Amino acid sequence: MSFQISGLSVAPFAHLFGLSDEELAKRGIVRHTADKFPGFPCRVSMRDAEPGETLLLLNYEHLPVAGPYRSNYAIYVREFAEEARVAVNEVPEVLRRRLLSLRAFDGNGTLLDADVADGREIDGIINRMFDRRNVEFIHLHNAKPGCFAAQVNRA
């Protein structure tokens, strides 16, 4: 089975790039400077920021459904990030190097299945989850901090 992992679009964040720390704070956003690698995964570029790069730490609603699984949490976005171009069946390195939680949902945003795995081993779990016809999409989260990492769709 083929799958496609996608990062976030830059569009909802672009107007924030270059704002002062004070302007960001008014919006509940904090600017960070990466001080190690890996450690600051950007959800737009699907890569870890290099030391010295700035990122915005902000709240993002990654599951905007009208139901009990509606969810939002903190994510990082590199300032002036460019959108990732992830190939079909490719798992970006930013995901491979982390312990991930995989959560499979139907079209209504109802949780159908969940698992935790080393990022180097998620291909098989993604395929197993998509074997269920009613699984519409899968969300990947960094298992320890719980941050939304990416969405997986059928290719």
C-alpha positions in Angstrom: 0.0 0.0 0.0 1.3 3.5 -0.8 1.2 6.4 1.7 2.1 10.0 1.6 3.4 11.9 4.7 2.9 15.6 4.5 4.1 18.6 6.5 2.1 21.7 7.1 1.5 24.5 4.6 3.6 27.6 5.3 0.6 29.9 4.5 -0.9 30.0 8.0 2.4 30.9 9.5 4.1 33.2 6.9 2.5 36.4 8.3 4.3 35.7 11.7 7.8 35.5 10.2 9.9 38.5 11.2 7.5 39.9 13.8 9.1 41.3 17.0 9.1 39.1 20.1 6.6 41.5 21.6 4.2 41.1 18.7 4.6 37.3 18.8 3.9 37.3 22.6 0.6 39.2 22.0 -0.4 36.1 19.9 0.8 33.6 22.5 3.9 32.7 20.3 7.5 32.4 21.5 10.6 32.7 19.3 13.3 30.1 20.0 16.8 29.8 18.7 17.9 26.1 18.1 20.8 25.3 20.4 21.3 21.7 19.4 20.7 19.2 16.6 18.4 17.4 16.6 15.8 18.8 18.9 13.7 21.4 17.1 11.6 19.8 14.4 9.9 22.1 12.0 6.4 21.0 10.9 6.5 22.9 7.6 10.0 21.9 6.3 9.9 18.5 7.9 13.5 18.8 9.2 15.2 19.7 12.4 16.5 23.3 12.7 20.2 23.7 12.7 21.8 25.4 15.8 21.4 29.2 15.4 18.2 29.0 13.3 15.1 30.6 14.8 11.8 28.9 15.2 8.3 29.9 16.3 6.7 27.8 19.1 3.0 28.1 18.8 -0.3 26.4 19.4 -1.7 24.6 16.4 -5.0 22.8 16.0 -4.1 19.7 14.1 -7.4 17.9 14.4 -10.2 20.4 13.9 -13.2 18.1 14.2 -16.4 18.6 16.0 -16.1 15.8 18.5 -14.1 14.4 21.4 -10.9 13.9 19.5 -10.6 17.6 18.5 -7.0 18.5 19.4 -4.3 21.2 19.4 -0.9 21.4 20.9 2.5 23.2 20.6 4.5 22.9 17.4 7.7 24.4 16.0 7.9 26.2 12.7 11.2 27.5 11.4 11.1 31.1 10.5 11.0 31.5 6.7 10.6 27.7 6.3 9.9 26.3 2.9 7.4 23.5 2.5 8.7 20.0 2.5 8.4 17.9 -0.7 8.0 14.3 0.6 7.9 11.5 -1.9 5.3 8.7 -1.8 6.3 6.0 0.8 9.1 8.3 2.1 9.6 8.8 5.8 11.6 12.0 6.4 14.6 11.8 8.6 13.1 14.2 11.1 10.5 11.4 11.8 12.9 8.4 11.5 15.0 9.6 14.5 12.1 9.9 17.0 9.8 7.6 19.0 6.4 8.2 17.4 2.8 7.7 18.3 0.6 6.8 15.4 -3.1 7.5 15.6 -5.5 6.3 12.9 -8.8 8.2 12.3 -11.9 7.8 10.2 -13.4 10.6 8.1 -15.3 11.9 11.2 -12.1 12.2 13.2 -12.8 9.2 15.4 -9.8 7.3 16.7 -9.8 3.8 15.3 -6.3 2.5 16.1 -3.1 3.6 17.8 0.4 2.4 18.3 3.9 3.6 19.4 7.1 2.8 17.4 10.6 3.8 16.7 10.5 6.1 13.6 12.7 3.7 11.7 9.9 1.1 11.9 6.7 3.0 11.1 6.3 1.9 7.5 4.7 -1.4 8.4 2.5 0.1 11.0 1.2 2.7 8.6 0.4 0.0 6.1 -1.3 -2.2 8.7 -3.5 0.7 9.8 -4.4 1.5 6.2 -5.4 -2.1 5.7 -8.6 -1.0 7.6 -10.8 0.5 4.9 -12.4 3.0 7.2 -9.1 4.6 8.2 -9.0 7.9 6.4 -5.8 9.4 7.7 -3.1 8.8 10.4 -1.5 11.4 12.6 2.0 11.1 13.8 3.1 12.6 17.1 6.4 12.8 18.9 5.6 10.2 21.6 7.5 11.8 24.5 6.4 15.4 24.3 3.2 14.6 22.5 3.6 17.2 19.7 1.8 16.7 16.4 4.5 15.8 13.8 2.8 15.1 10.5 -0.3 13.6 8.7 -0.2 10.5 6.6 -2.7 9.9 3.8 -3.2 7.1 1.3 -1.2 7.8 -1.8 
